[in-house]
Amino acid sequence: MFTLFPEYSMILFMSSALPPLAAISPYHAESMPRPSRLKLSPALGEGETVGRRLARIRKEQGFTQVELAQRIGIIQALVSDYERDKLRLNAEMLARFARALDVSADEILGLNGAKRASAQGPSLRILRRLNRIASLPPAKQKALLQTIDALLKV
């Protein structure tokens, strides 16, 4: 049998002398990581993920995803991926989001209580609307403010 293909007979002979793969592999069943048995509570609380918190803060500030992406220097699709938890925030992106949204990194991560929007002052969305109201003629401003006052009394 070895005389027909002498070049392969040496390989067959050598391969039978090698130890089994499990004996030379550094990954034995005993060395593989095991699931943790610790019963730890979630580090960031339950319910709101980092992405959802990021989206909530962005909306409270009155930014669209496109506007936030422009402030950070990325594309809108990446902002969407971060908000849907398809991408995880690394330290640099966390700092960029915190700076662009004018909040602390702890607030984005959920390590401290969320600040109230009213404590920070009016949101960007309200300020934009106030600027549009201020650009109206005085008669329309008066009519609009009377309507707002009537709604606030209810």
N, C-alpha and C positions, 0 to 999 in steps of 0.2 A: 504494500500500500504506500509506503513512503518512497518507493523508487519511482513512481510515476511523476510526482511533483516534489522534487527534492527541496525547492526553496520554501515550500509550505510545511514540510515535515519538521523543520527546525522551529517554526513558529508554534506548531501544535505541541511539540515537545516542551518548549519553554513555557507556554501558557499553562500547561498542566502542573508546572512546578511553582507557580505563583500562589501566594496565600489568598484566601477568599477576600473579596472586596470589603466586607464588613470588618475584617481584621486590620486593614490599613486605613480605613476611612476615619477621619477625626470626628464624624457625626454619628455617634452611637445613640441608641435609643435612650441610654442613661444620661447623655449629655445634652439632649434636646430640651429647650425651655418648656416648663410646665405652666399651665394656667395658675394664676394666683389663687390661694385659698382665703385671702384676707377679705373681710366684709367691710369695705370702706364706703363711706357716703360719698356722693359725687363732689368733686372739688369746687365746681362752679355752681352748685345748686341744680335743681331740676326744672324742667320746663323750657326756659328760653335758652337757645343755643347761642354761641358767639355770633354766628351769622345773622340770626334773627334779631339779636340785640343791636348789631351793627345797622341792620335795615331800619329798626325802630328809631335809633338815634338819628340816622340820616333823614328820615321822614319828619321827625320832630324839629330838626334844624331847617327843614324846607328845601332840601336839595333833591334833585333827581339823580339817578345813577350816572347819567352822562355828565352832569355838573360836578359831581364828586370825583368821577374818573379824571376829568380835566384838572381839577385842583391837585390830585395826587400825581398825575402824570402817567396814568395807565389807560387802558381801553375799558369801555362800559361792560363788556362781556366778563372781564375779570371781577369787577365790582359785583356783578350778578352772581358769579361763581362763589365769591366769598360770602355773600349774603345767604346763599342756598347751602352753605357748608360743603360745597364741592371742593373748595380749596381751604387749607388751614392757614391762618395768619402766622407768618413768621415775625420775628422781632422788628425787622425793618418796616414791613407793611403795617404792623400794629402802630408803630410810631407815626407813619404817614397818615393813616386813617385818623388817629387821635389828633394830630396837628390840623388836618383839614377840617375836622368836625368840631374843633375847639373843645375837646373833652380829654379826660385823662385816659391812659391806657387801662387803668384799673376799672374804669366805668365800662369800657368796651368788653373787658374780660368778665365783668360782673362781680368783681371782688369788693366793690363798695356799693351802697345803695344808689339807685339811679337818681340823679338830680331832677327836680321838678322843672318843667319848662317855664313855668311862671316865675320861679326863683331866678332863672337866668335872664329873664326879660322876654320880650316878644320874639317869636320865632321869625326866621327869615321870610317864611310864607306870609305872615301877617304884615311884616314891614313892607313887602312888595305890594301888597294890596293897599296899604295906607298910602304909599307913593302914587299908586294909580288913582286913588280917590283924590289926593291933593292936586293931581293934574287936571281934574274935571273942572268945568265951569262952576262958579259959586252956587247957582240955582240947583244944579244936579248934586253937588256936595250936600247942600242943605236937605234935599229930598232923601238922599241916601242915608244921611246921619239920623234923620227922623225915623226912617224905617228900622235902622239898627237899634235906636233907643227904644222903639216900641217892642222889638223882639226881646230886648234885654230885660224889660219890665215883667215879662211873663214868667 
